[in-house]
Amino acid sequence: RSGSKVGANFSNWKTWPNTLRAHQLIAYVTSTKRKVENIPTTSECNAAIFDAMYECGENVSLVDTLVKIGTERLGVSASEVNDLKLHLENNVGAKDVMKEIQTGRRRYQIQGVPFFVIGAVDGETSLGQPYGFSGAQDSSTFADIFEELAGNLA
């Protein structure tokens, strides 16, 4: 219910899936090893997965569902479908995903999703302490943080 205040309606949420394979899909489609022109961003991937799960009632723990999301929304080509399916079925990258999740939990005390980490960077150099916060947020929360970070850059 609290999500509806900021536009996250959850109008057709039917399952509470294990999202490990969804994270593996994100790793696959955002990999620079793919020989494609337009690699989607992590944010684009998250939006596609969230929409499929919360608004369309899809079970994002199922390989076929994730392949459909990949092909229909994230630019996975017909020639990549078998590779993606094997990637998901064989849990390729699952250990790396779990390691990244554990690192985030330790570093930012993440206990639930969504969780946002926003920080200012200059190339590879972090400028100050990043902000971390959980839950659906109004756009004004993000605007306030961006303004503060921009002030730190001046």
Residue pairs with C-beta under 8 A, 6 or more apart in sequence:
2 135
2 136
3 9
3 10
3 136
4 10
5 136
5 138
6 136
6 137
6 138
6 139
8 54
8 136
9 54
9 55
10 54
10 55
11 54
11 55
12 54
12 55
12 56
12 57
13 53
13 54
13 57
14 57
14 59
15 53
15 57
15 59
15 61
17 53
17 59
17 60
17 61
17 62
18 61
19 49
19 60
19 61
20 61
20 91
20 94
20 97
20 98
21 60
21 61
21 62
21 63
21 66
21 88
21 91
22 49
22 60
22 61
22 66
23 97
23 101
24 87
24 88
24 91
24 92
24 93
24 94
24 97
25 45
25 49
25 66
25 69
25 70
25 74
25 84
25 88
26 42
26 45
26 46
26 49
27 93
27 96
27 97
28 34
28 70
28 84
28 87
28 88
28 92
28 93
29 39
29 40
29 45
29 70
29 74
29 75
29 76
30 39
30 40
30 41
30 42
30 45
31 39
32 39
34 80
36 75
36 77
38 75
39 75
40 48
40 74
40 75
44 74
45 74
48 69
48 73
48 74
49 60
49 69
52 58
52 60
52 65
52 69
52 73
53 59
53 60
58 65
58 68
58 69
59 65
60 66
60 69
63 85
63 88
63 89
66 84
66 88
67 76
67 81
67 84
67 85
67 88
70 76
70 80
70 81
70 84
71 77
71 78
71 81
76 84
86 92
87 93
104 110
104 115
104 117
105 111
108 115
108 117
108 130
108 132
109 132
110 132
110 134
111 134
112 134
112 135
113 134
114 134
114 135
114 136
115 132
115 133
115 134
116 131
116 132
116 133
116 134
116 137
117 130
117 131
117 132
118 130
118 131
118 132
118 142
118 145
118 146
118 149
119 126
119 127
119 128
119 129
119 130
119 131
119 149
120 126
120 127
120 128
120 149
120 150
120 152
120 153
121 127
122 153
127 149
127 152
127 153
128 149
128 152
131 145
131 149
133 141
